[in-house]
Amino acid sequence: MKFDTKVIHSGSESVDPTYNSVNTPIYQTSTFKINSPEKHSKFQYARTSNPTRADLEQTIAQLENAEYGIGFSSGVAAIDAVLKLLKSGDEVITSKDLYGGTYRIFNGIFKNFGIRFHFVDLNKTDEIISHINKNTKAIWLETPTNPLLNIVDIKAVSKISAKYQLKLVVDNTFASPFLQNPLDLGADIVMHSTSKYLGGHSDVIMGALVTSEKTLADKLYFIQNASGAIPGPMDCFLTSRGIKTLHLRMQRHCDNAKAIAYYLKSHPKVEKVYWPGFSGHPQHELARKQMRNFGGVVSFALKKNKEDIAIEFIKKLEIFTLAESLGGVESLVGHPASMSHASIPKAKRKKMGISNALIRLSVGVEDAEDLISDLKNALV
Ligand SMILES: *Cc1c(COP(=O)(O)O)cnc(C)c1O
């Protein structure tokens, strides 16, 4: 089945045997009747499993060409579950260029439980290999990265993880399964914040993991049930509903982002545009090979003639809304220096390339001309 058909027909079609509803109902129940103590039914208690959730988990798995899907109450709850596969003394190799919330749970929580994290440049094989020792258990990567849209070579990293018998975990939130499928490139687990493109309407917080390895899936289902950070049936319903238009939305996100990237590049007040579709992007060839399109996020730096130039620009926008998050139908604007990356000291931030003049756009699916004219009016 092709992707566009899968987004609509994945999951279990006959979830509702009583009324044959075409869509999966919201099973708003905490428990299920057990017909007899000797013969347990499929669903018993809704922390362990719920039909609305099970259907969505199967859908997300199928979109990532995986066997198993495991749903969580947020993206970070999914990250939390992966880290609970580890034990004190274990080590993880990850990127310097990481989603802020991922860095926070690594360094602010699991470090205190004796897990060690090494932050390296994952496009440098030598740097990865020099950090591998007998305690290393996993490599955690994210691509494209936030907010500078660097691309990490999943296949190249997976060769290292396979050689040293490490688990490779890929956060595929920014790309979505429409643009890339990390399991096909050698990853062991794919993680999603479905709060972004999969849900797609900025109305639900949820996360998910997928894998095709049965032993990993069994451990993750155990953690899901034992730790209990599960999504509710309404959240699962909203995410399932969002997924049905993922292919349509992603195509428009990519088209609009491309139009905006070219517009900004030509503007005299813009210093630099970060978008992997430009041939001058440092990993453009890799992006072309690894991804099916270049995504819906565009970042750019304004020419800095005063300190708060980005803030002044943002205040003039009318269609783009200043808000955290990305991947919804509506266009959002973010200011990494004062929002997602505010907790990083200014000097370190600057070294990472995140100046006060940097702006991140989550380009929505509105009319591209309206979006460009909004940017144009704010750039005068
Ligand atoms: C948003 C996000 C997360 C965290 O997900 P939540 O659903 O907000 O908990 C993790 N990784 C990336 C890349 C994200 O954008």
Ligand as a Chemical Component Dictionary entry (heavy atoms), coordinates in Angstrom:
data_LIG
# 
_chem_comp.id                   LIG 
_chem_comp.type                 NON-POLYMER 
_chem_comp.pdbx_formal_charge   0 
_chem_comp.three_letter_code    LIG 
# 
loop_
_chem_comp_atom.comp_id 
_chem_comp_atom.atom_id 
_chem_comp_atom.alt_atom_id 
_chem_comp_atom.type_symbol 
_chem_comp_atom.charge 
_chem_comp_atom.model_Cartn_x 
_chem_comp_atom.model_Cartn_y 
_chem_comp_atom.model_Cartn_z 
_chem_comp_atom.pdbx_ordinal 
LIG C1 C1 C 0 7.987  18.932 20.597 1  
LIG C2 C2 C 0 9.122  18.017 20.440 2  
LIG C3 C3 C 0 9.399  17.034 21.415 3  
LIG C4 C4 C 0 8.610  16.909 22.691 4  
LIG O1 O1 O 0 7.307  16.541 22.472 5  
LIG P1 P1 P 0 6.055  16.980 23.406 6  
LIG O2 O2 O 0 4.901  16.353 22.710 7  
LIG O3 O3 O 0 6.014  18.456 23.433 8  
LIG O4 O4 O 0 6.308  16.401 24.759 9  
LIG C5 C5 C 0 10.473 16.195 21.184 10 
LIG N1 N1 N 0 11.248 16.312 20.076 11 
LIG C6 C6 C 0 11.012 17.241 19.121 12 
LIG C7 C7 C 0 11.900 17.324 17.938 13 
LIG C8 C8 C 0 9.946  18.130 19.285 14 
LIG O5 O5 O 0 9.740  19.072 18.349 15 
# 
loop_
_chem_comp_bond.comp_id 
_chem_comp_bond.atom_id_1 
_chem_comp_bond.atom_id_2 
_chem_comp_bond.value_order 
_chem_comp_bond.pdbx_ordinal 
LIG C1 C2 SING 1  
LIG C2 C3 SING 2  
LIG C2 C8 DOUB 3  
LIG C3 C4 SING 4  
LIG C3 C5 DOUB 5  
LIG C4 O1 SING 6  
LIG O1 P1 SING 7  
LIG P1 O2 DOUB 8  
LIG P1 O3 SING 9  
LIG P1 O4 SING 10 
LIG C5 N1 SING 11 
LIG N1 C6 DOUB 12 
LIG C6 C7 SING 13 
LIG C6 C8 SING 14 
LIG C8 O5 SING 15 
# 
